[in-house]
Amino acid sequence: MERFTAPAGVVLMLTRETDGKKQILLQRRQNTGFADGLFDLSCSGHVEKGESMSDAVLRECCEELGICLNKGKIKFFCFIHKLDGDKIYYYGYFVCNEFDGQPAVMEPEKCSELLWTDIDNLPCDVIPDRVAAVKAYINGVQYLEYGWE
């Protein structure tokens, strides 16, 4: 196995309050080669060379949802060390509840729809480690190891 090749990724969960309930924005993946057809959290992607995780979140949000966030408004909530087959990933999860504009599908070749849903009533077709991250958020857990059973 080659050393030092585990990629770092970021995942953003946009939240809002509607009728007294917390909702999160999901995106349905397509044509990406990873979890196509399933819902992901609001936006996600790899951290590029020389980029911090928080800068990657800002870039991915703009690229995928067409909205710009204030760096001071995104908050870290969980780190997941994931084993997926023979690949290892490091994911930083962030949350933001303050944003201007309306999120939209900016990459229709990679995302078929956006859906606001109650945080405690997720659809059954959400990527499993993303469900684990939402549960971690709800329970205040900041570190998870996923896929190592």
Beta strands, then each sheet from edge to edge (+ up, - down):
strand 1: 8-18
strand 2: 21-29
strand 3: 39-41
strand 4: 43-46
strand 5: 75-84
strand 6: 87-96
strand 7: 111-118
strand 8: 143-146
sheet 1: 3+ 2- 1+ 4-
sheet 2: 3+ 2- 1+ 6+ 5- 8-
sheet 3: 3+ 2- 7+
end
